[in-house]
Amino acid sequence: MRVLMCPPTHFRIAYEINAWMDRRRQPDSRLAQLQWDRLVVTLRSLGARIELIQPNPRQPDMVFTANAGLIRGQRFIPSNFRYQERRGERRYFVRYFHQRGYQVTPISPGSSFEGEGDVLPYRDLLFAGFRQRSDIRSHQGLGQLLPQRVISLELVDPKFYHLDTCFLPLDSRSVLFYPGAFDRYGQRAIREFVANPIPVTREEALRFVCNGVVLRKTILMNQPSRRLIQLLKQLSYRVQDTPTSEFLKAGGSCKCLVLTLSKPPSSI
């Protein structure tokens, strides 16, 4: 597995663009760095290859690289951020991938699209979230660019503003998801297309357990409950508690800090 990460050198809450952000409640910079370093060490210990992009002092949310865009092979589809505060990140990510030989393929500029934060693969499908940050028009654009079928899921709870905050594909059968983040159609679609959809409670979801990183049979997540650890153990998964309290203040956890560049052939 290869991933892109960005050091939290300039991470802070400089504005409020989701239900988690509060400028009066700043992250502890030292602890944020320690948590990010621990995530890096853990990923490397599990065999992940990590590439780094240089942080920019004017872009405090660059640390959340999952929102930069979507990688499919050697193609980079950059995000069209809904909020002005994050739009400046785009040129740094576009330049990064262009310099490394990726084909940069934008989605129509008239639609909001926030990358892997809102688009997650499951088998031969792409589940895609909309309403809070990405809009459904971007799904049409994805469908024109990619050969995979796009399943649109409406996100109805502001606390779960990106799909990766409430939906975690584990393997070709199983997905963790928080039902309350989706409308009734979305809940039905998940249960229709996923062989083994595993619901989490609201308490678990608010700790961003669905914002995890899966490496074969290990799952990294923030503060998993005993219930969830035991449930996943029955599916032969080992859950590793990976604290991200400082990033949660800005509405992010393990998965938000990682943009997937490539996965082993056997992965989702």
N, C-alpha and C positions, 0 to 999 in steps of 0.2 A: 504494500500500500504506500502510495506517495501522496503527501499532503502539502499544502501551502499554509504557512502561519506568519503572523506579524507580531513582533515583540510589543508589549504593552507600555513602551517607554513614555508615550504621550496620552495614555488612556486616562480619561476623566469624564465626568458628566458635564458637558459644556452647554447642553440644551436638553429639551424634553420633547421627545418625539414618539414615545411609547408609554404604556401605563406603568412601567417600572421606574422610569427615570425621574429623579428629583434632584435638582442642583444643590439642595440643602443637605443631601445625603451622598457625599462623595466617597468613592472607593479609597481604601487605604493603599496607596501606591506600592509600598513595600510588600504588603501581603498579596496584592494582585500579581506582582512580579514573581513571588515565590510560588503562587498557585499555577501561573503560566509555565514556569520552569519545571514544576513537578509534572505537569501534563506532557511537556516535551520529553522529559526523561522516561516517563511511563510509555509513551508512544514508541520511542526508540527501543525500549527494552522488549517491546512486543513485535519488533521487526519493521516498524514504519520508517520510511525515509521522509525527512522533513526538509522542505525548501523554505527559505525565508525571504520576505519582502521588507524593504527598509520602511520603517514607520515615518510618518510626516507629522510635524507638530501642529499643523492646522487641521488634521483629520484624526481626532481622538478615537473614532470608531473603526479605523482600519484594522484594529486588532481582531475584529469579527470578520475574518476573511471569507467565511461561508457566504456572505452577502455580496461578494465581489462579482459573482457571475456563475456560470455553469460550464464545466469542462466535459466535452464528449470527444474522446480520442485526442486529436491534435487541434480541436476547435475550441475556442473560448468565446462564449456568448456573454458579453458584459452586461451588468445590471443597468437599468434605468431607475435610479432611486426616486422614490416618491417625494421625499423631503429634500429641500434645497441644502440642508445642513450636511447631507452625506454625498451630494453629487460630485463634490471635488475629489472624492476617492477614485472615481472612475478612471481618470487619465493616468493615475499611477499604476493601476492594475492593467489597463490596456497596454501601456508601455512595457510593463514587466513581461506580459505574455507575447507581445509582438517581438521583443528582443530575443525571445527563446524559440522563435519559429512557429508559434501557434497561428492558426488562421483565426483572425478576430472577426466575428460575424455578429453584428448588432441586430437586436430586435427593433421593430418599428419604434421611432422616438416618441410616438404618440401614446405609448402604453407604459405603465409602471411594471417593473420586473426586478425582483431582488434575489436573483441567482439561486444558489443551492439552499438558501434559507427557505425558499418556497417551492423548490422542485426536488423531489427525491425519487430515485429509481426503485422499483420492486419488480423483479423478474423482467418481463419485456415491456413493462408499463412505466410511465412517469406520473406519479401523483404530484399534483400542483395546487398550492393554496392560493386563494385570492380574497380580496376585499380590504383587508387591513393595510397591506403594503404593496403587493402585486395586484394588478387588475386582470380580469378574465380575458381581455383582448390579447395580453401577452401569451396566453395559452394557445391561441390561434397561431401566433407567430412561431411558437415552439413547434407546433404540429407541422408547420410548413418547412421548418429547418431540419427536423429530426424524424427518423423513421418510426419512432416509438409512439404508441397511443398515449395521449395525455388524458388523465382522469382529473377533472377539476373538483376541488373541495373548497367550499366556502367556510371561512374562519369567522366565527360570530362572537368570540370573546376577546376583548381588547388585550387581556393578559397574555393571550396566545396569538400574537400578531404575525408570526411566521410559521409555516408548516413544521419546520424542524423543532419548534418548541412543544409540539403536541403529537408528533407522529415519528416513530423510529422503526424503520425496516430492520429486522434482525437477520433473516435468511429468506430462502425462496418460499417458505410457508408462513412465517410468523412476523407480526408487526406489533409493537407497543403503540397505543394511542389513547388520548384522553377524549372520550365521547363528547363532553360538554364544550369542547372547542369548535365543534362542527354543527351545522344544521342537520335536520333529519335526513335530507338527501345524502349529505356527506357521510353520515354514519352508515346509511344503507349501502352506499357505494363501497366503503371500506370492507364491510362484512361480505359484500358480494364478490369482490375481487381478491380478497386476502383469505387464504385457506385457514389461518389461525390468528385472528385478530385478538389481541390481549388488552383489555381495558385497564387503565390505571385510575386511581382515585384522584379527586381534585387536590387533596393534600399532597399526594405524590407528584402530580403534575405541576403544582406551584413550586416544587423544588427542582423543576426542569429535568426530571428523570428521562423524559423522552428526548431531551437534547443531549443524547449520549453518542459515543463513538464506538463502533463495533469493529473489532479486529478478530476475525475468525470466531473463536468461542469465548472471547473476553469482551465485556462491555464496560466502558468507562462512563460513570454518571455521578452526578452530584447528589449526595445524601440519599441513597436508595433505602427504602424501607425493608424491614426483615421479611415482610410478606412477599415483596417483589424479588428479593434475593432468593428466597426459597422457591418461588414459582419459576424463576429463570433457571435455577439449578436443576429443576426437573426436565428442562430442555437442554441440559448439558452445558449451560453457560455459566461462566464465572463472572461475577459482578465486582468491579473494583471501585470503591468509593473514591471519587476524585473531586475534592472540594473546589468550588468556584464561586464562593460567596460574594467576592468583590465584583465579579463580572455580572452576577445575577442582579446587582443594583442597576445595571444598565439594560437588563433584559436579555442576558446571554449566558451560556454555559459551555460545556465541552465542545459540542458540535459547532456552535457559532464561531469558535476559535479556529476551526479547521475547514479548509476548502479541499475537497477530494480531487486529486489530480489523476490518480489511477488506482484500481483495486486489483487484487489477484483474480485470475480468470474464474475461480470458483465462487467469488463473492457475488452479491446482488448486482 
